[in-house]
Amino acid sequence: MDAGRRLAGHPAVAAVGFTGSIPGGKAVQALIDERPDPIPFYGELGSVNPVVVLPSARREGLAQGFAASLTLGTGQFCTNPGLLFVPDDVELLTSLAEAVAATTGGAMLTERIRDGFLHGLARLGKLTPLAEGWAGEGAFAVTPQVFTTDLATFAADLPALAEECFGPAAVVVTYTDPAELPAVLDRLEGSLTATVHATDPEEAREIAGALLRKAGRLIWNGWPTGVAVRWAMHHGGPWPASTAAAHTSVGAAAIRRWLVPTAYQDWPAELLPLELREDNPLGIPRRVDGVPA
């Protein structure tokens, strides 16, 4: 905290980036608010990354994909699928339980992160256990755990049941009528990602509309834990996923958070940066009057 205070308050600092918990992000924002001059804060905070499995979804490999995504890196990915909405189908629930039971836990990065995970499990303990993996080994080791509840019970205990439990834990929410999903999805807080599993796009139309308002990256028939450093990558989303939903913290466009926009109007060529001079001595791609040149 002392290091963060010095950094956020230093007069030479013009913007702050942060990846961590919601309380941690709020603490950093409070430090920035104490400055005499406001500066941008690019925080990446909590995210539950809802996944909706619709009745038309292909079942083959679904449970194994979920278990692998849930436990990747001992669940320490900010794109970890923490909420899974599925049809109330015994066969599907059994396959999910078997896939999770076959996983093995591992070590978390720090004791504090491990303790936070255990605290989250205690909060979810009022739900029905669906499956538990094998115990992990080493310092700060944890065990994958998944709980289940029905859509009505889940909705009645929002927002508490939709809080992030950082680590290899998730809540599987069962439903009988997919038409009831959009109203519940609308009540979720922002996430970095949202996923739909379906084979019929029309079946997913209303679900997609609800999730579009809740996440920065939408995934079709995949899993959210893959994050690629590419031009098309967007790693951000509505609060509390991030404090600046218009920006990405991963990918080529992430550099834009740290650029200072300056326009030069009728400026003499001798004083222009090399990147803006008429002869383009650096040979960089750019636009002139809006046209690529």
Salt bridges, closest charged atoms under 4 A:
GLU34 OE1 - ARG5 NH1 3.29
ASP37 OD2 - ARG35 NH2 3.09
GLU44 OE2 - HIS235 NE2 3.21
ASP89 OD2 - ARG59 NH1 3.78
GLU111 OE2 - ARG114 NH2 3.67
ASP115 OD1 - ARG114 NE 2.79
ASP157 OD2 - LYS126 NZ 2.51
GLU163 OE1 - ARG123 NE 3.58
ASP186 OD1 - ARG213 NH2 2.78
GLU202 OE2 - ARG205 NE 2.95
